[in-house]
Every structure is written in structure tokens, then in C-alpha cells.
Amino acid sequence: MKAVVMAGGFGTRIQPLTSSVPKPMIPVMNKPMMEYIIDSLKNAGIVDIVILLYFKPEVIKSYFGDGSSKGVNIRYVQPDDDYGTAGAVKKAEAYLDERFIVMSGDLITDFSIQEIIGYHDFKESKATITLTSVPDPLQFGVVITDKEGQIVRFLEKPGWGEVFSDTINTGIYVFEPEVLKYIPENSNFDFSKDLFPKLMAGGTKIYGYNAKGYWRDVGNPDSYRAALQDILAGEVELPLAGTPNEQDNGICYMGTDVEVGEGAVFEGLVLLGDGCVIGKNAKIKDTVIGRGCTIGDDTSVESSILWENVETGYACNIKNAVLCNGVKLGKKVLGESGFIIAQDTEVGNYVIFEKDVMVWPNKQIEESSIVSSNLIWGDKWKKSIFEGGKVSARTNVEMSPELAAKLGSAFGSQLPAGSRVLLSRDYHRGSRMLKRCFLGGLLSTGVNATDVRMSPVPVMTHKLSTFGEVAGVYFRQSQTDSTHTEILFFDEHGSPIDSNFEKNIERVFFRENFRRASHEEIGEIYEQPMVKEFYRESFMRNIDISLVKTRRFKLVVDLMNGTTDNVYPEILNKTGTDSVILNAYQDEKKLSKTIHQLATSIREVSEIVKVMEADLGFVIYPHGERLNIITNEGKSFRSDRALMFILKLMDLTAKKKNRVYLPAYAPTVLDKELRNVEIVRGKIAGLKSEYLRNFDFVGNLSNNYMFTDNGTNTDSMFASIKILELLAKVSLSVSDIMKLIPTYYFVHNVINCPLELKGFLMRKMSEEAMDKEASFLDGIKILLGARGWVHMVPDQYSANVHVYVESMSEADGKALQDEYIDKIQSWLEEQA
């Protein structure tokens, strides 16, 4: 007999408790929920266990390991996608060569597993469903059996009008291994919706065993707290850790090394984990306190769950609360109506939690605050919600419909009433939903909107650079985090809005001081169907198409399932190139996995370029802003070498002096070699459109390229064709041009540095530069003659500094890199 424990769920409904741990690892009486399941399986004699993982798998693996500490053998299976309940179990088929039981890792039950298996045996069943009766069956699958216990009907999550029984499917199944043949490979397949109907239709009898005992699906924070109350009330028997100590009004299970202050009182059932410190005159009632917690003097805690390393201050009053790992409360914090605080949140003195609110992780709640609503947004509540003209947050969690509408109102309040804003998005459903919510807020301020629906970013910004709209907003799936939506804000020239505009929006956003238009002045929605045609027309006008055609390029292009699929192929077709285009179709799942897909795209394009003997390959990022270049030899350029390639190509083909703008830390290897290109260096962020028009080309080390012939916005589509145009002017291959660039060493390191130490680190770098030649154009650049240079730039938003090193030899460059990284680390250790 074997077992499958399903532990792959995201636990979305029980957030923020699952912000740091997967749902099966949420503690119940100081042990992960799933540990009770593993223990019960072992007690039933089942030691071969397969655990199905998906969300935060490393947390479960590191806790249970190979199972030897629990006396069982654990194998882990991690499906690469969501295959549904039965489809996921199919992935473990190689290990399921005998009868097996399937259980969820996130439920609390004291059902007898041996009785369930015994019933399955007695009925000689191929599949047995464990049933129980509940007062409210609406959120479960309702089941009805005949007198023989055979399932005759079931219905998933019925309405009250459809309920025909209070007997529900508990999600605990016993199967014979041949049942797996009914589950298709690599398909989303559910037990209740797909497998059981398929078995019954094929004549297989399914039996239902009505189990006796306690069963609760811990689906949301309320049911988690209710489960605690059930346990404390003795409705379910779970093995409790610690040494029981009888008290006048209850019993307290104490772990090791617990310190209890004078006058502390325990009532009801209390669990104290190892290393807890209970202050003087504290009162703890019906509460579970995890390892390493500290309860302040005169503090009262009742009907609550404290995870590990929680600290409360003096004279707090806490009732019906859940405090996750690392939460710290100041003195006299009051929360008598219940509240939930996720991990690593710090609460100041005298804070009051007015009602049953939830606080997401890593917050800082200031002294004397009154928290009356859920605090979801990150620590940016205290600082800024913008980063470089962009707002990014978890889709439908932090970036909720309500927040999008509020952001739309704040943005519209900054614009003239009656003006017009351009809106666009990618095809992800999260982007579509949030754009519509934002639009409602925007219209409420009396601002009109032109909706161009789905388009690449360059198409939208190009329209902005013409006329008609005072600003633009683009909604897209994050390219670095599949759970995030990004909202990009542009000014009337198509450039990201500046920091002053950001601050003005934030001020209105936080104060909720929105402008409200009268019922006759609410904004209108317009459509602009010709935007893509305007873009193509401008595009073709600024490229020498006849010249490109003469070269008859062979190309391989990967569009990464992005929004350029309805623009770029048509343009490419007009250039007369012989091209292979990959991933030119829409796929939401791939759109949200750009960062994982990139390596695959580059590898595939490289291989096809070599097989086709193509002139070069392009990987165009999904929203049309970034571009990777692959040489005719199938080699992918690093971002610095791609930039040098473009500069050399421009220099070889220029008939007049070209002006180029680069980051201050870009390689300098070509500075003295270029005859027809003048390079200006400086900060790359916050540049105005008027300034950018002074240059022919602007590039950075993130593969963003801007040939200003067609506008002052990064555009990978135009850049790719412009590169073809320049290549058509020289009779050289891409690899031939690269041979004209001297050998050099260039490296970029990102070093973690606490936000409060960034200034200190820059001061130390300034002191280091005092007796050397240096530049302070953007960060600090120390010039070390023939050895090369080192450039340190603090990250504008995150707790990092960037260190760039360039040298003409690899040996010198690596030595320089090691020397300065050691220095920076030693400076940081000074302050540790």
C-alpha cells in the first residue's frame, strides 16, 4: 500500500498566511498541517509516500527530506504545469504500482485510514471515495450513494437549489493502480469532474465510505482559526507536543527552555513552543504559541495562534489573532476583535486594530496608527508606489480591481478635465481586467479615454508622440515575475512620466482626494482603430526598404508569444527577407514566463540560424521594447557587445557625424576608434523627449535600443529592421563586424546592500576615488589607467549596488573586479 499526498496548491484563499509558506506547511498546534497527515499514514502502516509539489516546493522538501526522520520513504514529484487533481497524480504513476491512497496535505482530520482501506477491501472496489456529512455542503462536492454504498450521483459545488444531500466528498480516495489508465497524460484532469464520471460511464463501480470523526478543509483564514477552536474544544484529537502542566483553570503544554514570569496565568488549553519567554503577569488563554516567542509583561493573549519568533510588547491585548513568523508588536497594541498579521511585520506602540483586518508581509505600521482596513500593498505605502514611471504589484492581490480604480482616479485628477488619455494592454486577462477598472476611475474624474486595446508598447508610444492625447497608460504582465501586473504611465511624448508627476499622483492616491466630475461631465471612451496603420506607415517611411531588399537577408525571429504578432510579421514581409518566425501566436501562460522562456528562445533561434545559414537572428520581447541579437554563427550577444556591434555598424555606414547617447557605465573600448560617431554619456533614466531628439541613437545595457528616426522611444521592431538597413550598406556579416572590435573585458556585478547603507557605501567609494582620476557623472567611476576602470552605481529602488568593470585584458579585469568587490564587502562588514 502506498500513498500520494497532494501539496501543490497556491493557497490563494488563505493569503496572507501563505505568503511565506505553502498551505500544507501552515502550523497547527505548532506542527505543519501536513505532518499530521504523514504521521497518520505511518500509523496506518503506509511508509511509501509520494508528495506532489508545485508552489514553494523547497519549503516542503527541506522540512521532510527523504522522510527518514519520520520513519517513512518520501519521493517528490513536481509537475511542470497545472494538470488538475487527477492529472497531477498521473505524474506520479511510475511510483504507483500497487493500491494507493490519495490525501490532501492541507486538511485536518482524525479519520481512521485503516477503516477507509478496510472498506475498500471489503467492497473489492477499484475506487473508493471517503465521505462525510457537513451542515453547509455548498463549497464541496455533494455525493449520494445507494444502499450498497455505491456512488450513484455527485455534483461539484452546487447551489442550494441543487443540493440533494449533506454528504460530501472529502478528497480522500483509495485506488487500484489500473485506475491510472483512465487519466490522460499531460492533460488537466480532475477527479470529480473528469475521472469519476469516466469510470462510471465505463461501468466501473465507485464506492463511498462514510467516515466517522473530524474533518475540516482549511480553506481560508476564518476556517484556520475555527479549526483551532475545534481542537481546543476537544472536537478532534491531535497529538500535542510538550510537557503537560496542570493549571488552576486549564492545562499548559510546555516545550523545552521555556521561561515564565512571576504572576503569569494560563487558562484553558495553551501550547508553548521551545524557548518561549512569558512576561510577568501575562495572561494566556486558549492559545498556541510557537518556538522562540516572547510575550511582554502584563500582556493578554486569548484564542490566538502565534507562529515562531513573535514578540509582543508590554500590556498588549490580543484576541482571536494570527501572528506569523517574526511579527513584532510594540507596547499597548490593542486588537480585541481579531486580526491577522503576515510575517516580518513590525507594529509600533499604541496601534489599534479596529476590526478583523489582515496585514500582508513586511509592513511597518507606525506608532498610534488605527488600522481599520486590510493592509495589502508592500512597504511602498510608506514611500512610493512608482518605480520609473511604472507601478508593479501582484495581480489581483496587491494590484486589485479596487486599487486599479483608485489609481485611475488619482491619475485622472492630475490631468485637465476633458483631456484625453490613450490606453492599451497586452492580451493577458489580468491586464484586461485591471485596465477596465482603471478606466472607470479615470472617467470619474472627467477625463476621456482612447482605447486602442491590445498593442505593443512602441505602437502606443508612437501614437502618443503624434498628437491628441495628454498621456498614456499601458497594462501588461510582468516580464520578470509571472504573478505581477505592471502599469506603465507615459507623458504626451510617449516618455515615462517624471518623478514630479509620480509624486503628484501618489499624493492624491494616498489622501483619496480625487476630483469627481458631475454626472454630465463624466469622461467618454473613444476608439482609434488606425493606430497600428499609422505606426506601420511611419515605420516604412523611416527605413530604406529598397536597400534592405537588395541584400535579401535570411532571418530567424522569435516573437516570444508577445503582442508584436499582429504588427511585425507584416512589416518583415515588406522587407523582402527570407524569414522564419517562431512563437507568433498568443499564449497567456508563455506570456507570463518571459524570463524562463528567454533562454529557450535564444537557444532555439541560435540553432536554427546555424542550420539555415541565416544572416542573423532576433528575439523580440513580448511587448516590443527589448531585442536580443544572434550572430550568423548562432552566438547570442551579451548586452554590452550588442551595443558595441551597433556602434561599430553605425560608424562604418555613416555619411555624417552621428550622435549617440549611452549610460555612463557602458564600455569605452570603441571611444577612440569611432570616426563618425560621437558618444555622450550620462544618466539613462528620466531623459526628456526634447533632449533625446539631439541624438541619432540611444541604447543601454538592458537591450533597449532607440533609433530616433522613428521616435524617441525604445522599439525593438524598428531597431531590428534598422540594423538590417545598416548591414545592407556594408558587405560584411555580423561576425565580420565583431572582429573589428578590439578584445576587451567587461563585467557587471550586483551586490546586495541594505538601503540604509547605500549612502555609506558611496561615501567609502568617494574616499577611494580621492587620490585617483574619477568621474561622478552617474554614480562613481574610478579610472585606473591601463588596468581599466570600476564604476559603482546605487540601484534607484532596490537594496543593491551595481558594479561595472572594464579592462582591455581578462586578467586585469578579473583582478580589478575581485579587488573592488572585496573592498565593498569589507566596507559593508564594517557596519554589520
ZAMARGU-4260 file (C-alpha; in steps of 0.2 Angstrom, whole numbers, plus 5000, padded with zeros to 4 digits):
<rodrens>
0) 5000/5000/5000 | 5007/5017/4995 | 5001/5035/4997 | 5000/5051/4987 | 5000/5067/4997
5) 4994/5082/4987 | 5004/5098/4992 | 5005/5109/4977 | 4991/5121/4979 | 4995/5140/4980
10) 4984/5143/4995 | 4977/5159/4987 | 4961/5159/4998 | 4971/5158/5014 | 4983/5173/5010
15) 4992/5181/5018 | 4996/5166/5028 | 5003/5158/5013 | 5014/5172/5009 | 5029/5164/5016
20) 5025/5145/5017 | 5014/5133/5006 | 4997/5130/5013 | 5001/5112/5019 | 5015/5119/5030
25) 5004/5131/5040 | 5006/5126/5058 | 4993/5118/5068 | 4997/5116/5086 | 5015/5120/5082
30) 5017/5107/5068 | 5014/5109/5049 | 4997/5103/5044 | 5004/5090/5033 | 5015/5082/5046
35) 4999/5076/5054 | 4994/5068/5038 | 5011/5059/5036 | 5010/5053/5054 | 4993/5046/5051
40) 4999/5037/5036 | 5013/5029/5045 | 5002/5024/5059 | 4991/5015/5046 | 5007/5006/5041
45) 5010/5016/5025 | 5028/5021/5023 | 5030/5023/5004 | 5024/5041/5001 | 5024/5052/4986
50) 5022/5070/4989 | 5016/5081/4974 | 5023/5098/4974 | 5021/5114/4964 | 5021/5130/4975
55) 5036/5134/4986 | 5042/5116/4984 | 5059/5119/4993 | 5050/5123/5010 | 5042/5106/5010
60) 5057/5097/5004 | 5069/5105/5017 | 5057/5100/5031 | 5053/5082/5027 | 5068/5077/5017
65) 5068/5059/5012 | 5056/5055/5026 | 5069/5045/5036 | 5066/5057/5051 | 5048/5052/5051
70) 5051/5033/5048 | 5044/5034/5030 | 5051/5034/5012 | 5046/5050/5003 | 5048/5053/4985
75) 5044/5070/4977 | 5035/5073/4961 | 5034/5091/4954 | 5023/5093/4939 | 5028/5107/4927
80) 5011/5114/4925 | 4993/5114/4932 | 4986/5097/4927 | 4972/5096/4939 | 4970/5084/4954
85) 4970/5068/4944 | 4982/5074/4931 | 4995/5078/4944 | 4993/5061/4952 | 4996/5054/4934
90) 5013/5062/4935 | 5017/5050/4950 | 5012/5034/4940 | 5029/5027/4940 | 5029/5025/4958
95) 5011/5019/4960 | 5012/5001/4955 | 5001/4995/4969 | 4985/5000/4978 | 4987/5018/4985
100) 4978/5031/4995 | 4977/5050/4989 | 4976/5063/5003 | 4977/5082/5003 | 4991/5089/5014
105) 4981/5104/5019 | 4966/5097/5029 | 4964/5092/5047 | 4956/5075/5051 | 4956/5061/5063
110) 4948/5048/5051 | 4954/5031/5053 | 4964/5027/5037 | 4964/5009/5041 | 4945/5009/5041
115) 4944/5018/5025 | 4956/5005/5017 | 4947/4991/5025 | 4930/4996/5017 | 4939/4997/5000
120) 4945/4980/5003 | 4928/4973/5009 | 4919/4980/4993 | 4933/4974/4982 | 4932/4992/4975
125) 4943/4999/4961 | 4940/5017/4968 | 4933/5022/4985 | 4929/5040/4990 | 4929/5045/5008
130) 4913/5054/5013 | 4907/5064/5027 | 4892/5075/5032 | 4893/5094/5034 | 4880/5107/5038
135) 4885/5118/5023 | 4889/5107/5008 | 4889/5122/4995 | 4908/5123/4994 | 4911/5105/4992
140) 4906/5091/4980 | 4889/5083/4986 | 4888/5064/4984 | 4874/5052/4986 | 4876/5033/4987
145) 4864/5018/4986 | 4861/5005/5000 | 4876/4996/4995 | 4887/5011/4996 | 4889/5013/4978
150) 4890/5031/4971 | 4875/5035/4961 | 4877/5053/4959 | 4888/5068/4964 | 4889/5086/4960
155) 4903/5099/4962 | 4899/5114/4972 | 4881/5115/4970 | 4869/5130/4973 | 4856/5127/4987
160) 4843/5123/4974 | 4854/5109/4968 | 4858/5101/4985 | 4852/5084/4986 | 4862/5078/5001
165) 4873/5084/5015 | 4886/5070/5012 | 4902/5077/5003 | 4917/5071/4995 | 4932/5074/5007
170) 4946/5072/4994 | 4952/5056/5002 | 4952/5042/4989 | 4958/5024/4988 | 4963/5017/4971
175) 4969/5002/4962 | 4983/5006/4951 | 4974/5001/4935 | 4963/5017/4938 | 4978/5027/4932
180) 4975/5021/4914 | 4959/5031/4913 | 4969/5048/4916 | 4977/5055/4900 | 4995/5061/4900
185) 4999/5079/4902 | 4981/5085/4902 | 4971/5095/4915 | 4961/5081/4923 | 4950/5082/4939
190) 4945/5068/4950 | 4927/5073/4952 | 4924/5082/4936 | 4933/5070/4924 | 4939/5054/4931
195) 4924/5048/4941 | 4911/5051/4928 | 4923/5042/4915 | 4924/5027/4927 | 4906/5026/4930
200) 4902/5028/4911 | 4913/5014/4908 | 4904/5003/4921 | 4917/5004/4935 | 4909/5004/4952
205) 4914/5018/4964 | 4910/5016/4982 | 4908/5029/4995 | 4914/5026/5013 | 4905/5037/5026
210) 4919/5040/5038 | 4917/5044/5057 | 4927/5058/5065 | 4933/5076/5062 | 4937/5083/5045
215) 4940/5101/5040 | 4946/5108/5024 | 4957/5123/5030 | 4952/5134/5015 | 4953/5152/5022
220) 4959/5162/5037 | 4942/5160/5046 | 4942/5141/5044 | 4960/5141/5051 | 4955/5150/5066
225) 4939/5140/5068 | 4950/5124/5067 | 4960/5130/5082 | 4944/5132/5092 | 4938/5115/5087
230) 4955/5107/5093 | 4954/5117/5109 | 4936/5112/5112 | 4942/5094/5110 | 4932/5090/5094
235) 4947/5082/5086 | 4961/5073/5095 | 4979/5078/5089 | 4995/5073/5097 | 5001/5088/5106
240) 5020/5092/5108 | 5027/5097/5125 | 5026/5093/5143 | 5008/5095/5151 | 5007/5105/5166
245) 4990/5106/5175 | 4985/5124/5180 | 4971/5130/5191 | 4960/5134/5176 | 4967/5123/5162
250) 4982/5114/5155 | 4998/5121/5148 | 5009/5110/5136 | 5027/5117/5138 | 5042/5115/5126
255) 5060/5115/5132 | 5069/5130/5139 | 5053/5140/5142 | 5054/5155/5154 | 5038/5160/5163
260) 5037/5177/5173 | 5030/5179/5190 | 5012/5180/5191 | 5009/5174/5173 | 4992/5164/5171
265) 4987/5151/5159 | 4969/5146/5156 | 4960/5133/5145 | 4972/5124/5133 | 4989/5133/5130
270) 5004/5127/5120 | 5021/5135/5122 | 5035/5130/5110 | 5053/5128/5114 | 5062/5144/5120
275) 5047/5154/5124 | 5048/5168/5136 | 5032/5173/5145 | 5032/5190/5154 | 5027/5194/5172
280) 5008/5195/5175 | 5004/5189/5157 | 4988/5181/5154 | 4987/5167/5141 | 4971/5158/5137
285) 4966/5145/5124 | 4981/5150/5113 | 4995/5141/5103 | 5012/5150/5104 | 5026/5144/5093
290) 5045/5142/5096 | 5055/5157/5101 | 5041/5169/5105 | 5042/5182/5118 | 5026/5189/5127
295) 5028/5205/5136 | 5024/5209/5154 | 5005/5212/5158 | 5000/5206/5140 | 4984/5196/5137
300) 4983/5184/5123 | 4967/5174/5120 | 4961/5162/5107 | 4976/5166/5096 | 4989/5157/5086
305) 5007/5164/5086 | 5019/5156/5074 | 5038/5157/5078 | 5049/5171/5084 | 5034/5183/5088
310) 5037/5197/5100 | 5024/5207/5109 | 5027/5222/5120 | 5021/5227/5137 | 5002/5227/5140
315) 4996/5222/5124 | 4978/5215/5122 | 4976/5202/5108 | 4961/5191/5105 | 4957/5179/5091
320) 4973/5184/5081 | 4985/5175/5070 | 5003/5182/5070 | 5015/5174/5058 | 5034/5171/5059
325) 5044/5186/5065 | 5030/5198/5069 | 5034/5211/5082 | 5021/5221/5092 | 5026/5237/5101
330) 5018/5241/5119 | 5000/5243/5122 | 4994/5236/5105 | 4976/5233/5105 | 4967/5220/5094
335) 4952/5213/5103 | 4941/5210/5088 | 4954/5198/5079 | 4967/5202/5066 | 4980/5193/5055
340) 4997/5199/5053 | 5009/5190/5040 | 5027/5188/5043 | 5041/5200/5047 | 5029/5215/5051
345) 5033/5227/5064 | 5019/5236/5073 | 5023/5252/5083 | 5017/5256/5101 | 4999/5260/5104
350) 4992/5253/5087 | 4974/5249/5087 | 4967/5235/5075 | 4949/5241/5074 | 4941/5225/5066
355) 4946/5209/5059 | 4959/5215/5047 | 4973/5207/5038 | 4991/5214/5036 | 5002/5207/5022
360) 5020/5203/5025 | 5035/5215/5028 | 5025/5230/5034 | 5029/5244/5046 | 5014/5251/5055
365) 5018/5267/5063 | 5015/5271/5082 | 4997/5276/5087 | 4990/5270/5070 | 4972/5264/5069
370) 4972/5250/5056 | 4954/5249/5050 | 4956/5240/5033 | 4967/5227/5026 | 4984/5232/5023
375) 4990/5223/5007 | 5002/5234/4997 | 5020/5232/5001 | 5031/5243/5012 | 5029/5256/4997
380) 5014/5263/5007 | 5027/5272/5017 | 5037/5278/5002 | 5032/5277/4984 | 5021/5266/4973
385) 5030/5271/4957 | 5047/5265/4951 | 5052/5274/4935 | 5035/5278/4928 | 5029/5261/4932
390) 5018/5253/4946 | 5020/5234/4948 | 5011/5223/4961 | 5004/5206/4962 | 4989/5203/4951
395) 4973/5203/4960 | 4981/5203/4977 | 4990/5220/4979 | 4985/5226/4962 | 4967/5223/4965
400) 4952/5230/4955 | 4949/5242/4969 | 4966/5248/4969 | 4967/5250/4950 | 4951/5261/4950
405) 4959/5271/4964 | 4974/5273/4954 | 4964/5278/4939 | 4955/5292/4949 | 4972/5298/4956
410) 4980/5299/4939 | 4964/5307/4931 | 4964/5320/4945 | 4981/5327/4939 | 4975/5329/4921
415) 4964/5343/4914 | 4945/5339/4914 | 4940/5335/4896 | 4958/5330/4891 | 4961/5313/4883
420) 4972/5298/4888 | 4977/5283/4877 | 4975/5266/4885 | 4982/5250/4879 | 4987/5232/4886
425) 4994/5215/4882 | 4982/5201/4880 | 4983/5194/4897 | 4966/5193/4906 | 4974/5201/4922
430) 4979/5216/4911 | 4962/5217/4903 | 4953/5216/4920 | 4964/5230/4928 | 4963/5241/4913
435) 4944/5241/4914 | 4944/5245/4932 | 4957/5259/4930 | 4947/5266/4916 | 4932/5268/4927
440) 4942/5278/4940 | 4949/5289/4926 | 4932/5293/4918 | 4925/5298/4935 | 4937/5312/4935
445) 4930/5319/4919 | 4945/5313/4908 | 4941/5305/4891 | 4950/5289/4885 | 4955/5282/4869
450) 4956/5264/4870 | 4967/5255/4857 | 4965/5238/4866 | 4979/5226/4863 | 4995/5233/4855
455) 5014/5233/4858 | 5021/5247/4869 | 5030/5255/4854 | 5014/5257/4844 | 5006/5265/4858
460) 5020/5277/4862 | 5022/5281/4844 | 5004/5287/4844 | 5007/5297/4859 | 5022/5306/4850
465) 5010/5312/4837 | 4995/5322/4844 | 4978/5321/4853 | 4982/5313/4870 | 4990/5321/4885
470) 4996/5305/4892 | 4996/5286/4890 | 4994/5271/4901 | 4999/5253/4897 | 4994/5237/4906
475) 5005/5221/4905 | 5011/5205/4913 | 5027/5207/4921 | 5042/5200/4911 | 5051/5196/4927
480) 5038/5189/4939 | 5023/5180/4932 | 5012/5184/4947 | 5014/5203/4944 | 5005/5216/4933
485) 5014/5232/4928 | 5005/5248/4924 | 5016/5260/4913 | 5012/5278/4913 | 5018/5289/4899
490) 5018/5308/4895 | 5011/5316/4879 | 5028/5312/4870 | 5027/5294/4875 | 5041/5295/4888
495) 5039/5288/4905 | 5031/5301/4917 | 5044/5311/4928 | 5046/5309/4946 | 5036/5325/4950
500) 5021/5318/4941 | 5023/5302/4950 | 5023/5311/4967 | 5008/5321/4962 | 4998/5305/4958
505) 5004/5297/4975 | 4999/5312/4985 | 4981/5311/4978 | 4981/5292/4979 | 4985/5291/4997
510) 4974/5306/5003 | 4960/5299/4991 | 4957/5317/4987 | 4950/5313/4970 | 4942/5325/4958
515) 4924/5320/4954 | 4915/5325/4938 | 4897/5329/4938 | 4885/5317/4930 | 4886/5327/4914
520) 4904/5328/4913 | 4910/5310/4916 | 4923/5305/4903 | 4919/5296/4887 | 4928/5282/4878
525) 4934/5283/4860 | 4941/5270/4849 | 4956/5273/4837 | 4956/5259/4825 | 4970/5265/4814
530) 4984/5266/4827 | 4994/5251/4820 | 4992/5258/4802 | 4999/5275/4807 | 5014/5266/4816
535) 5017/5255/4800 | 5016/5270/4789 | 5029/5280/4799 | 5040/5264/4801 | 5041/5261/4782
540) 5044/5280/4779 | 5060/5280/4790 | 5068/5264/4783 | 5076/5262/4766 | 5066/5247/4761
545) 5073/5245/4744 | 5090/5245/4751 | 5086/5231/4763 | 5078/5221/4749 | 5094/5221/4739
550) 5103/5211/4752 | 5089/5198/4753 | 5093/5193/4771 | 5089/5176/4779 | 5082/5179/4796
555) 5076/5169/4811 | 5065/5179/4823 | 5056/5173/4839 | 5042/5184/4845 | 5040/5176/4862
560) 5021/5175/4860 | 5020/5193/4863 | 5009/5207/4856 | 5020/5211/4841 | 5012/5196/4831
565) 4999/5207/4823 | 5012/5221/4818 | 5030/5214/4815 | 5027/5199/4803 | 5018/5211/4790
570) 5032/5224/4791 | 5045/5210/4789 | 5036/5203/4774 | 5039/5220/4766 | 5057/5220/4768
575) 5059/5205/4756 | 5068/5195/4769 | 5068/5176/4769 | 5062/5173/4787 | 5057/5160/4799
580) 5046/5167/4813 | 5044/5157/4829 | 5030/5159/4843 | 5020/5171/4833 | 5004/5167/4842
585) 4995/5172/4859 | 4998/5161/4874 | 4994/5168/4891 | 5005/5155/4900 | 5020/5159/4890
590) 5017/5177/4891 | 5019/5176/4910 | 5035/5166/4909 | 5046/5178/4899 | 5061/5176/4910
595) 5061/5157/4909 | 5057/5157/4891 | 5071/5168/4885 | 5085/5156/4887 | 5075/5143/4877
600) 5071/5156/4863 | 5089/5161/4862 | 5095/5143/4861 | 5082/5138/4848 | 5085/5154/4837
605) 5104/5151/4838 | 5102/5133/4832 | 5090/5137/4818 | 5102/5151/4812 | 5116/5139/4810
610) 5105/5126/4801 | 5098/5139/4789 | 5115/5148/4787 | 5105/5164/4791 | 5112/5181/4792
615) 5107/5184/4809 | 5093/5180/4822 | 5082/5191/4833 | 5072/5188/4849 | 5059/5201/4852
620) 5052/5203/4869 | 5034/5201/4871 | 5029/5219/4872 | 5041/5225/4859 | 5054/5235/4869
625) 5069/5224/4870 | 5079/5215/4857 | 5092/5201/4858 | 5103/5199/4843 | 5110/5182/4837
630) 5125/5182/4825 | 5126/5172/4809 | 5137/5160/4818 | 5122/5157/4830 | 5130/5166/4845
635) 5120/5177/4856 | 5127/5194/4860 | 5129/5200/4878 | 5121/5216/4880 | 5137/5226/4881
640) 5143/5218/4865 | 5127/5220/4856 | 5129/5239/4860 | 5147/5239/4853 | 5141/5230/4837
645) 5128/5243/4834 | 5140/5257/4837 | 5153/5249/4825 | 5140/5246/4812 | 5134/5265/4813
650) 5152/5271/4811 | 5155/5260/4796 | 5140/5266/4787 | 5138/5284/4792 | 5140/5298/4779
655) 5139/5311/4793 | 5143/5313/4811 | 5131/5303/4821 | 5127/5307/4839 | 5124/5293/4852
660) 5119/5293/4870 | 5124/5279/4882 | 5124/5275/4900 | 5139/5282/4910 | 5145/5264/4914
665) 5144/5257/4896 | 5160/5250/4888 | 5173/5263/4882 | 5183/5251/4871 | 5177/5260/4855
670) 5178/5278/4861 | 5194/5282/4852 | 5191/5271/4837 | 5175/5278/4830 | 5177/5291/4816
675) 5159/5295/4813 | 5150/5293/4829 | 5151/5305/4844 | 5147/5297/4861 | 5138/5306/4875
680) 5137/5298/4892 | 5126/5301/4907 | 5111/5295/4917 | 5099/5285/4907 | 5084/5287/4917
685) 5072/5302/4916 | 5078/5309/4900 | 5065/5320/4891 | 5060/5318/4873 | 5066/5335/4868
690) 5084/5330/4874 | 5083/5313/4866 | 5080/5321/4849 | 5098/5328/4849 | 5104/5310/4846
695) 5103/5298/4832 | 5104/5283/4843 | 5101/5279/4862 | 5105/5262/4869 | 5108/5254/4886
700) 5114/5238/4894 | 5096/5231/4895 | 5094/5228/4876 | 5084/5243/4874 | 5088/5252/4858
705) 5081/5269/4851 | 5084/5274/4833 | 5077/5291/4834 | 5072/5292/4816 | 5055/5284/4821
710) 5053/5292/4838 | 5061/5294/4855 | 5055/5278/4862 | 5063/5261/4863 | 5057/5250/4849
715) 5064/5233/4846 | 5054/5231/4830 | 5061/5247/4822 | 5079/5243/4829 | 5079/5226/4821
720) 5075/5232/4804 | 5086/5247/4806 | 5100/5235/4809 | 5096/5226/4793 | 5096/5243/4784
725) 5114/5247/4791 | 5120/5229/4787 | 5114/5231/4769 | 5126/5246/4767 | 5141/5236/4771
730) 5146/5219/4763 | 5150/5212/4780 | 5142/5198/4790 | 5138/5202/4809 | 5153/5191/4814
735) 5165/5200/4802 | 5160/5217/4811 | 5163/5210/4828 | 5180/5205/4823 | 5184/5224/4820
740) 5180/5227/4839 | 5196/5225/4850 | 5196/5212/4863 | 5190/5219/4880 | 5184/5213/4897
745) 5168/5219/4904 | 5158/5213/4919 | 5143/5219/4929 | 5140/5213/4947 | 5125/5216/4958
750) 5129/5217/4976 | 5116/5217/4990 | 5117/5232/5001 | 5104/5237/5014 | 5095/5253/5009
755) 5102/5262/5024 | 5120/5258/5019 | 5119/5264/5001 | 5125/5282/5006 | 5139/5275/5017
760) 5145/5264/5003 | 5145/5279/4991 | 5155/5289/5004 | 5168/5275/5005 | 5169/5274/4986
765) 5171/5293/4986 | 5185/5292/4998 | 5193/5278/4987 | 5192/5289/4972 | 5200/5304/4981
770) 5218/5301/4975 | 5213/5294/4958 | 5206/5300/4942 | 5187/5299/4944 | 5171/5303/4936
775) 5154/5307/4946 | 5143/5308/4931 | 5131/5294/4937 | 5137/5285/4952 | 5156/5285/4955
780) 5169/5279/4941 | 5187/5277/4946 | 5199/5277/4931 | 5214/5266/4934 | 5224/5269/4918
785) 5230/5254/4909 | 5221/5242/4921 | 5204/5249/4916 | 5190/5257/4927 | 5177/5252/4940
790) 5160/5261/4941 | 5148/5259/4956 | 5130/5265/4954 | 5117/5263/4968 | 5101/5255/4962
795) 5087/5268/4962 | 5074/5256/4970 | 5081/5240/4977 | 5094/5236/4991 | 5108/5234/4979
800) 5123/5242/4971 | 5129/5239/4953 | 5147/5237/4950 | 5154/5238/4932 | 5172/5234/4927
805) 5180/5236/4910 | 5198/5232/4906 | 5207/5228/4890 | 5213/5211/4896 | 5204/5197/4905
810) 5217/5195/4919 | 5217/5213/4923 | 5198/5214/4923 | 5196/5200/4934 | 5209/5206/4946
815) 5201/5223/4947 | 5183/5215/4949 | 5190/5204/4964 | 5199/5219/4972 | 5184/5231/4972
820) 5171/5218/4977 | 5182/5213/4992 | 5183/5231/4996 | 5164/5234/4995 | 5161/5218/5006
825) 5174/5224/5019 | 5165/5241/5020 | 5148/5233/5022 | 5156/5222/5036 | 5162/5237/5045
830) 5144/5242/5048 | 5137/5225/5051
</rodrens>
